[in-house]
Amino acid sequence: MCIIFFKFDPRPVSKNAYRLILAANRDESYHRPSKLADFWENNSEILSGLDMEEGKAGGTWLGISTRGKLGALTNYLQPRQEPDARGRGELVSHFLTSDMDSLSYLKKVSTEGHLYNGFNLIAADLSTAKGDVVCYYGNRGEPEPIVLTPGEPALVSRQGRDCSYVGNTMCHLWPLHGQADLLPIGTYGLSNALLETPWKKLCFGKQLFTEAVERSESLPKDILVTQLLEVLNNEEATNTIILVDADGHVTFTERSMLDKDTSCWETNTYEFTLQKTGDPVFVCVQ
């Protein structure tokens, strides 16, 4: 199962808080060729892994640019795949290289959604000057994309289940271990169904993710990354953590399985600051 958990707060009240915390698993067949995350050879502004499979080369499942564009994709679970459908990885790559804002881009994608097998797409503009905008579209859900906000999460379809608000938390009225699951607003989970569909693995992981996020302001960054990787700890091929702090400093950590060996992993970290117009970009690789 591919999973993405994220929380965003464009205007964190604390200097130690993060504008964005994202943790993602990529669950693909181990034989499917791909490149580890790196800045693109033909565009040094964009950082992502890349699909290398014939016919789908150049696509990606998760990436971010120094201009503050972020895209993330999960496949939608469906009984039959159309073999002639367009490669879904291009949806992220095209956004990262586009000059369109996130909502306009997803509106365009929504008119072409029938050309692809099922997918969920997160598109975000992380702008220090204009504020952060995070949008979602799934081509097996509502016809129009939605804008997600930290204060008022979108009430999307939950397969007949309802939700309500309790103080500063959002209460999902679907049970987790026999009780309602209270989670902070502005925190989202996405797997291989529509946004916030309460599959058991997603619910449990979102609870662990939220606990780690609640500790984030008091933790050194490397410890926070380690704890978020532990939330994702499984045998999926790739784990990715993205942190964006109040000053627009980005930390991108990828943990990837090597040679299809579940005991052999490689971890790489890239750090940079989101561009302001005319600013140079300085990148630190660990």
C-alpha positions as CSV (number, residue, x, y, z in Angstrom):
1,M,0.0,0.0,0.0
2,C,1.2,3.5,-0.9
3,I,0.6,5.9,2.0
4,I,1.1,9.7,2.4
5,F,0.6,11.5,5.7
6,F,1.0,15.2,5.9
7,K,0.2,18.2,8.1
8,F,0.7,21.8,6.9
9,D,0.5,25.1,8.7
10,P,1.5,28.1,6.4
11,R,1.9,30.4,9.4
12,P,3.3,28.5,12.4
13,V,3.2,30.5,15.6
14,S,6.4,29.1,16.9
15,K,9.9,29.4,15.3
16,N,10.4,25.7,16.0
17,A,7.2,24.6,14.2
18,Y,7.1,23.3,10.7
19,R,5.0,24.7,7.8
20,L,4.9,21.2,6.3
21,I,5.6,17.7,7.6
22,L,5.1,14.9,5.1
23,A,5.8,11.2,5.4
24,A,5.3,8.8,2.5
25,N,5.7,5.2,1.4
26,R,6.1,4.1,-2.2
27,D,4.9,0.5,-2.6
28,E,5.8,-0.7,-6.1
29,S,6.9,-4.0,-7.5
30,Y,10.6,-4.4,-6.6
31,H,11.4,-5.3,-10.2
32,R,10.2,-1.9,-11.5
33,P,13.3,0.2,-12.3
34,S,13.6,3.6,-10.7
35,K,16.3,6.1,-9.8
36,L,16.9,7.3,-6.2
37,A,15.9,10.8,-5.4
38,D,18.3,13.5,-6.7
39,F,18.2,16.8,-8.5
40,W,17.3,16.3,-12.1
41,E,20.2,16.4,-14.6
42,N,18.2,18.6,-17.0
43,N,16.6,20.8,-14.3
44,S,18.5,21.4,-11.1
45,E,15.5,23.0,-9.5
46,I,13.6,19.7,-9.1
47,L,14.3,17.0,-6.6
48,S,12.6,13.6,-6.9
49,G,13.1,9.9,-7.7
50,L,12.3,8.9,-11.2
51,D,10.6,6.0,-12.9
52,M,12.9,4.2,-15.4
53,E,10.4,1.7,-16.7
54,E,10.1,1.7,-20.5
55,G,7.1,3.9,-21.5
56,K,7.0,5.6,-18.1
57,A,10.5,6.9,-17.8
58,G,10.7,10.4,-16.4
59,G,7.6,10.2,-14.3
60,T,7.7,10.4,-10.5
61,W,5.6,9.6,-7.5
62,L,6.9,12.4,-5.2
63,G,8.9,15.5,-5.8
64,I,9.6,19.1,-4.7
65,S,11.2,22.1,-6.5
66,T,13.3,24.9,-5.1
67,R,10.5,27.2,-6.3
68,G,8.2,25.6,-3.8
69,K,6.2,23.3,-6.0
70,L,5.4,19.9,-4.4
71,G,3.6,17.0,-6.0
72,A,2.7,13.5,-4.6
73,L,0.8,10.6,-6.2
74,T,-0.8,7.4,-5.1
75,N,-2.5,4.9,-7.4
76,Y,-6.1,4.1,-6.8
77,L,-6.9,0.5,-6.2
78,Q,-9.1,-0.8,-9.0
79,P,-9.8,-4.4,-10.1
80,R,-8.6,-3.9,-13.7
81,Q,-5.9,-1.7,-15.1
82,E,-6.3,-0.3,-18.6
83,P,-3.0,-1.2,-20.4
84,D,-3.2,1.7,-22.8
85,A,-3.8,4.4,-20.2
86,R,-1.2,7.2,-19.9
87,G,1.5,6.8,-17.2
88,R,0.4,8.4,-14.0
89,G,3.9,9.5,-13.0
90,E,3.8,12.3,-15.6
91,L,1.1,14.0,-13.5
92,V,3.7,14.9,-10.8
93,S,6.5,15.6,-13.3
94,H,4.4,18.0,-15.4
95,F,3.3,19.9,-12.3
96,L,6.9,20.3,-11.0
97,T,7.9,21.8,-14.4
98,S,4.8,23.8,-14.9
99,D,4.3,27.5,-14.3
100,M,0.6,26.8,-13.3
101,D,-0.5,27.2,-9.7
102,S,-1.6,24.0,-7.9
103,L,-5.4,24.5,-8.2
104,S,-5.3,25.6,-11.9
105,Y,-3.1,22.6,-12.7
106,L,-5.5,20.1,-10.9
107,K,-8.5,21.7,-12.7
108,K,-6.7,21.0,-16.0
109,V,-5.9,17.4,-14.9
110,S,-9.5,16.9,-13.9
111,T,-10.5,17.4,-17.5
112,E,-8.1,14.7,-18.6
113,G,-8.6,12.2,-15.7
114,H,-10.3,9.7,-17.9
115,L,-7.1,9.1,-19.8
116,Y,-5.4,7.5,-16.7
117,N,-6.0,4.6,-14.5
118,G,-7.1,5.5,-11.0
119,F,-5.0,8.0,-9.1
120,N,-4.8,10.5,-6.3
121,L,-2.8,13.7,-6.7
122,I,-1.6,16.2,-4.2
123,A,-0.3,19.5,-5.6
124,A,1.1,22.3,-3.4
125,D,2.6,25.7,-3.8
126,L,4.9,26.5,-0.9
127,S,5.5,30.2,-1.1
128,T,7.0,32.3,1.6
129,A,5.6,35.5,0.0
130,K,2.0,34.3,-0.8
131,G,1.4,31.6,1.7
132,D,1.1,27.9,1.2
133,V,-1.7,26.3,-0.9
134,V,-2.3,22.5,-0.9
135,C,-4.8,20.9,-3.3
136,Y,-6.1,17.4,-3.9
137,Y,-7.8,15.6,-6.9
138,G,-8.7,12.0,-7.3
139,N,-10.0,10.8,-10.7
140,R,-12.3,8.2,-9.0
141,G,-13.9,10.8,-6.7
142,E,-15.5,14.2,-7.1
143,P,-15.2,15.9,-10.5
144,E,-13.4,19.0,-9.2
145,P,-10.2,19.4,-7.2
146,I,-10.4,20.8,-3.7
147,V,-8.2,23.2,-1.7
148,L,-7.1,21.9,1.7
149,T,-6.7,24.3,4.5
150,P,-5.2,23.8,8.0
151,G,-8.2,25.3,9.7
152,E,-11.0,23.7,7.8
153,P,-10.1,20.3,6.3
154,A,-12.2,19.5,3.3
155,L,-15.1,17.2,4.0
156,V,-14.5,14.6,1.3
157,S,-16.4,11.3,0.8
158,R,-15.7,8.7,3.4
159,Q,-17.9,6.0,2.0
160,G,-21.0,6.9,4.0
161,R,-19.2,7.9,7.2
162,D,-19.5,11.3,8.6
163,C,-17.2,13.6,10.5
164,S,-17.6,16.6,12.9
165,Y,-15.4,19.0,14.8
166,V,-14.7,18.9,18.5
167,G,-12.8,22.0,19.8
168,N,-9.4,22.1,18.0
169,T,-9.6,18.6,16.8
170,M,-11.4,16.8,14.0
171,C,-13.4,13.8,15.1
172,H,-13.6,11.0,12.5
173,L,-16.7,9.0,13.4
174,W,-15.3,5.8,12.1
175,P,-14.0,3.5,14.8
176,L,-10.3,2.6,15.4
177,H,-10.0,-0.2,17.9
178,G,-13.6,0.4,19.0
179,Q,-13.5,4.2,19.6
180,A,-13.7,7.4,17.6
181,D,-10.3,8.7,16.4
182,L,-9.6,12.3,17.5
183,L,-7.0,14.0,15.3
184,P,-5.8,17.6,14.9
185,I,-7.3,19.5,12.0
186,G,-5.0,20.0,9.0
187,T,-3.6,16.5,9.2
188,Y,-4.4,14.2,6.3
189,G,-3.9,10.6,5.2
190,L,-4.0,9.3,1.7
191,S,-3.5,5.7,0.5
192,N,-4.8,3.8,-2.5
193,A,-8.3,5.1,-2.1
194,L,-9.8,8.6,-1.9
195,L,-8.4,11.1,0.5
196,E,-9.2,10.2,4.1
197,T,-10.8,6.8,3.3
198,P,-10.5,5.0,6.7
199,W,-8.6,1.9,5.8
200,K,-7.3,0.3,9.0
201,K,-3.6,0.6,8.1
202,L,-4.1,4.3,7.2
203,C,-6.0,5.0,10.4
204,F,-3.3,3.4,12.6
205,G,-0.4,5.0,10.7
206,K,-2.1,8.5,10.9
207,Q,-2.4,8.1,14.6
208,L,1.3,7.4,14.9
209,F,2.1,10.2,12.5
210,T,0.1,12.6,14.6
211,E,1.8,11.6,17.8
212,A,5.2,12.3,16.1
213,V,4.1,15.6,14.8
214,E,2.8,16.7,18.2
215,R,6.4,16.2,19.5
216,S,8.0,17.9,16.5
217,E,8.7,21.3,18.1
218,S,10.6,19.8,21.0
219,L,12.7,17.4,19.0
220,P,16.0,17.9,17.1
221,K,15.3,17.6,13.4
222,D,17.3,14.4,12.9
223,I,15.4,12.7,15.7
224,L,12.1,13.8,14.2
225,V,13.1,12.4,10.9
226,T,14.0,9.1,12.6
227,Q,10.7,8.9,14.4
228,L,8.8,9.6,11.2
229,L,10.7,6.9,9.4
230,E,9.7,4.6,12.2
231,V,6.1,5.4,11.6
232,L,6.7,4.2,8.0
233,N,8.8,1.3,9.1
234,N,7.9,-1.6,6.9
235,E,9.2,-3.4,3.8
236,E,7.9,-0.9,1.2
237,A,10.6,0.0,-1.4
238,T,10.9,3.7,-0.6
239,N,10.2,5.9,2.4
240,T,10.4,9.7,2.1
241,I,10.2,12.5,4.7
242,I,9.9,16.1,3.8
243,L,10.1,18.9,6.4
244,V,9.6,22.6,5.6
245,D,10.3,24.9,8.5
246,A,9.0,28.4,9.3
247,D,11.9,30.0,7.3
248,G,11.3,27.9,4.2
249,H,14.2,25.6,4.8
250,V,13.5,22.1,3.2
251,T,14.9,18.8,4.5
252,F,14.2,15.9,2.1
253,T,15.2,12.4,3.4
254,E,14.7,9.3,1.3
255,R,15.3,5.7,2.6
256,S,15.4,3.2,-0.2
257,M,15.7,-0.6,-0.3
258,L,18.8,-1.8,-2.2
259,D,18.9,-4.9,-4.4
260,K,15.4,-6.0,-3.3
261,D,17.0,-6.9,0.0
262,T,14.8,-5.9,3.0
263,S,17.8,-5.9,5.3
264,C,19.8,-3.4,3.1
265,W,18.8,0.2,2.9
266,E,20.3,3.5,1.8
267,T,19.4,6.9,3.3
268,N,20.1,10.2,1.6
269,T,19.2,13.7,2.8
270,Y,19.0,16.9,0.8
271,E,18.6,20.4,2.3
272,F,17.9,23.7,0.6
273,T,15.9,26.9,1.2
274,L,12.9,27.7,-1.0
275,Q,13.7,30.4,-3.5
276,K,12.6,33.9,-3.4
277,T,12.7,35.7,-6.8
278,G,16.3,36.2,-7.8
279,D,17.8,34.3,-4.9
280,P,20.5,31.7,-5.6
281,V,19.9,28.1,-4.3
282,F,22.4,26.4,-2.0
283,V,22.0,22.7,-1.6
284,C,23.5,20.5,1.2
285,V,23.7,16.7,0.6
286,Q,24.2,14.2,3.4
